[in-house]
Amino acid sequence: MTSLLGEKKTIVVNDDMPPQLIVVIDAEEEFDWQAQPDRAQTNVTSMYSIELAQTICEEYGIKPCYVVDYPVASQPEGYGLLKSYYQNGKCEIGAHLHPWVNPPFDEHLTRNNMYPGNLSIAQEKQKLEMLCDAIELAFGFKPTIYKAGRYGLGSNTVRVLESLGFEIDLSMCPPVDYRADGGPDYSQSSAHPFLFGSNSQILEIPISGAFVGWAGAASRGVYNVGQNLISLKLPGVLARIKAVDRLMLSPEGFTTAEHIRLTEFLYKEGVRTFTWNLHSPSLVPGMTPYVNSKADLNDFLDLFRRYFDYFFEKLSGQATTPNQLRARFG
């Protein structure tokens, strides 16, 4: 995966550095994640519920980073609340490229092209330029934080980011392999941040995820075998016996026990930056697979508080933002 971003510069972090937590929310339209791309799916009604996450973040002194895509940035009902938060210093704003709903529309409408890194360099750059223009019109500034839609970095992305003045990327999603769907492979990547670009000027802050279990260095291979034998329910068996489990620091599909288990594993590996990540439609029942009822939503929001309580009280962690981390590491 590192080859997609060119040479990387390792960031040396002292073991005594308090763990740092950022919250990244993909502010996007509502669409069926499993379906073929549809340019007509641009509704952003879930953004009216974004205050549910914002309120919890403010309770814990967290300034979340909202990475917004074109449907959100180009519609007042999408960016209205976020603009108020931003103007009051309560959040950071970045760019999130969903190519199929982001003009210009001159690429083939395929599932493969939902990953922006699969586009030609001209297409990827033109779409991101138009997204930056929409964000500037809505918020009054050009974004310098980027997260590729569907985590879709590509071989041209680093050149595109450099040309448009981006300083931070949040796209890498270890340890997931998206190749079966046409995307990149992050299965051998780590959650450690690093610098990349021609002058090592862009900070990569990966999503917090890892293969966790006593399988150790063999975890990736063991997990892949389990996936190939999914009809035998082997992945669940491997997780239950704690041989290997693929965990991510997200309220979407993971429990508090798994969040803590992942955090403790990464902390022992020397990771000190942690990313809590979710998608805005998950704040409305029925819009994503993770929240289907009001009760589900209450449980979903409780996951925030339980993890934040653990992180700040038990781990003595600190809240930070992507820009604050770049000032620290860059």
N, C-alpha and C positions, 0 to 999 in steps of 0.2 A: 504493500500500500504506500509505503514511503516514496516509491519511485514516481507515483502520480504527482507528488508535491516537490519532487527534486530532492536536493540535499537538505538534510535537516540539521539544525544545531540543537544539541541537547541542553536542556535547562537544568542546572545543578540546584537542587533544593535541599536545604539543611533539614535533618531529621527533626529538629526541634521547632520547625516552622509549624504554627497552628494550622490545622486543616481548614481550607478555604472552600466555601460553598457558593456556587452561582446557581440561579434558577433561570432556565431558558424555556420559553413558551413559544411554540410554533403557532403564530397567529395566522390562520388560514381559512379558506372556504370549506364548506361542508361537501364531502364527496365520498363515494364508495371506494375504499382503499383497494378492494379486490377486483374492481371492474376495470374495463378499458377506459382510457381517458375520454372525458367529455368536456368540451370547451364551454358548454352551457351551464355547467355546475359552478356557479360563482356566488352563491348565497353566503352571507357572512352573519347570519342572525345569531350565531353562537357568541359573537363578540359582545353582545349585550350582557352576557353572563361572565365576562372576563373578570368582573369585580370580585367574584367568588375567590379566585386565586390571588388577585391583587390584595384583597383584605387580609388574607392569611399571611402573605409575604410581609405586609406592613406590620402585622402583629409581632413578627420576629426580626424586624429591622432589615429586611431583605429588599433590595431594589432589583426586581426581575428584569431580564432582558427579553423583550418581545421581538422575535424575528418575523417580520411581516411580509406576506406575499402580495402579488399585484391586486387580486380581488379585495383584500383588506385595505391596502394603501390607496386604492382608487375610488373607494366608496365611503362616504361620511359615516354610515352606520358601521363600517369596519374599523375606521381609525379614530372615531370620535372620542371614546373613553381613553384610548391610548395617548392621544394628543394631550388630553388634560393631565394624565399621569406624568407624561414627559415634561410638560411645561412646569409642573410643580416639583420636578426633581425626584420623582418616585420610581422611575424606570429608565432603562436604556432601550434603544431601538436599533434593530439590524434588518438586513435584507434576507429574504427567503424565496428562492426562485423555484416556482412551479411552472415549468415551461409550457404545459398544455393550456394554461389559462393566462399566460403572460405574453403580450404582443412583442414583436411582430410574429404573426402566425404563418410562417413559411416552411416549417418543418413537417415531415410526415407525422400524422397523429397516431403514434404507436405506443404501446406500453414501454418499449425500450427507450423511447425518447422522453418518457416521464423523468428519467435521470438526466439532469442538465449536462453532466459531463460526457454524455454520449452524442451531444450535438456537435456540429462543426464549431470551430473557434469563433467564426463570424456570428453564427446564430446564438451561441452562448453569451457572447459579449453584447450583442444588440439587445437581447432580452434583459440582461442584467442592467444595461444602461437605461432601458425604459422603466425598469423597476426602481432604479435609483432616482430617476426623474419624478416618478409618482410619489416616492417617499419624501423627496425634497419639497414637492408641492404641498403635501399633507402636513409635514412636520417642520419644514423650514431648514433642513440641512441634508447633506449627502451622507448616506450611511457608510461606516467604515467596518462594520461587523457583518459577516456573511455566514449563512448556513444553507447549503445546497438542499433543495427539495429532494426527499427520499434519500438523503445522505449521499447524493450522486456527484461526488467529485470525479473529474476525468483528467485526461492527459494534458488538456489545454487550460484547465481551471486556474492554475497558478499564474499563467501569463495574463489571463483575463482579470484576475483579482489585482495584480500589480498595476495593470494599465488603468484601472478604475480607482486606485488609491485605497484599497481595502487594507486594514491593519490587523484584523482578527478573523479567524475562521473557526466555526463550531461544527463542521460537517462530519468529521470522522466518528464512526459508530462501532468501536470494538465491542465484542469480538464477532460481529455478524457478517456472514457471507451472503451477499445479494446477487451473486452471479446467476443463479437459477432464474431470476426475474429480470436479468439484463443489467444489473447494477454492479458496483465494485465489491471487492472482497476485503473485509476488515478483520478477518478471523485471526490473523497473525499480528494485528496492531495492538498497542497498549494504550492505557488511559493516561499516560504521562504527557504533559504538554511539551511542545517544542517550537522552535522558530524555523521558518522556511522562507523561500523566496530568494531572488538573486543576491540580496544583501541581508538575508536573514531578518527581514523587517516585519514579517507577518507571524503572528502568534497563533498556533493551533491549540485549541482547548478541546480535546475529544470528549465525547459523551462518556460517562462513567459506566463501564461494562467490562466483564471478564468471564472467562471460564473458571469456575470456582469448584474445588473438590480435591480429594486425596489422589486423584489421577496425576496431578502435578503437570509436568512437562508434556505428558501424553494426553492431556485433557482435550485438545482440539481433535486429535485422531479418534479418541474414544467417543466424543460427542458426535462426530460425523458418522461413525459406525451406527450409533444409536438412531440418528436421523434416517439412515438408509433402511433401518429395520423398524420404522415408525409404526408399521402395522402390528408389531408385537408389543407396542407400548414401551419399548426399551428406554427412550429418553426419560420417561417418568420414573422408571425403575432406577436408572442411573442417578437421578436427582434424589430419590428417596434414600438411597444408600450413601449419598454424599460423595459418589465417585466423581461426578462432574455435572455441573449445572451451568447454563448460560444465563447470567444475570445482568440486569441493567438498573441503573438508579432512576427509576421512573415509577409513578403511581399506576401506570398503565400495564396491568398484568402481573405485577409483582407485589409481594406482601412486605410488611414491616420487617419480619424476620429475615427475609431475603435481602432487603435494603441494608440491614445491619451486617449481615453475613458478608455481603459484597464490600461494604465500606471497610470492615475490619481486614478483609483479605487485601484490598488495595492499599490500605494504610501500612500493612506489614511489608508490602512491596515497595514502599517509599513514595507512593502517590500522596500528594497533599492538596490537590485541586479536585473538587467533586462537582459534578453537574447534575442537577435535578431537572429532568426534562419531561415535557408533556405537550399535547396538542390542544389548541383552544376548543375544538368541537367536543372534546371529552367532558367539558363542563356542562353539557346539555344531554340529558338522558335520550338514548336512542340514536345518537349521531356517530358514535364509534362503538366498537365491540366491548369496550371496557366499562361503560356506564349505560345500563338499560332501564333504570328506574330511579325514582327519587331516593329510595333506600341505598341503591348503588352509589348515587352521587354523594350522599352523606358519608358513606364508607370511604369513597374516593378522596374526599376532602380531609377525612380523619387521617389518611395516610400521610398527608403533608405534615400535620401537627405532630404525629407520632415520630416521624423521622426527624423533623426539626428539633423536637425536644431532645432526642438522642444526640443529634449532631452538636447542638450548642451546650447541652448540659453534661452529657456523659463524655463526649469527645473534646469538649472545650474548643469547639470550632468557631470560625468567624465568617460572617457574611461578606461577600465581595461581589464584584461585577466583572464582566469581560474587560472593560476599559481599565479598571483598577488593576487587574492582573497583568495587563499589557504594560502599564506604567511600572509595575513591580519587576516584570521579567524582561521587558523589551529594551 
